[in-house]
Amino acid sequence: MEKVKKIQITMGIGVPLFLVVAILVSLYIPRILQKPQYSFVYLVGDQYYVFYSVKNNRVIKNPPPSEAEMKMYVGYREPRFFKYDIITGQRQEISFDEASKLYLSDELKSPDGFKVGQGENSQGFFPFYYDSRSNSALYINGHGYSKKLFEYSYADYKNIPRFFAWIIN
């Protein structure tokens, strides 16, 4: 009888503990094993999508809008191109000519399944979950992985970095 009680207590504590550990391991192993591999280009400036796009895996300058349409873009500043190296974490400004030489994909997800966006970072685990969202930072996330890439000033709406395209090697 005493042996049965010991087995019941062991099972009553051991099985739930094993399940919690198994769930935590299944959530955190992908974060350790799968990291983003593709760098990307982002632009800083307003209304860049009117003036630039990706066609045949190259950045192109779109035909300029008509004079009437251009009135909507009063105070327009030419977007600046930046390259973010995902391996080193370095970012550098590049010219349109340099950007046009890169082989790009304008898909929202990289070939390895990651996305770049503003303020999509959450940390912790249940029941100690907390949300650390920030509208003034750029993040990369996917496959249970989330990392803040860099912060920027939200004061000037026209200078918010916006994802443009993945660099495909």
Buried (B, 14 or more C-beta within 10 A) or exposed (E): EEEEEEEEEEEEEEEEEEEEEEEEEEEEEEEEEBBBEBBBBBBBBBBBEBBBBBEEEBBEEEEEBEEEEEEEEEEBEEBBBBBBEBEEEEBEEBEBEBBBEBEBBBEEEBEBEBBBEBBBBEEEEEEEEEEEEBEEBBBBBBBBBBBBBEEBEBEEEEBBBBBBBBBBE
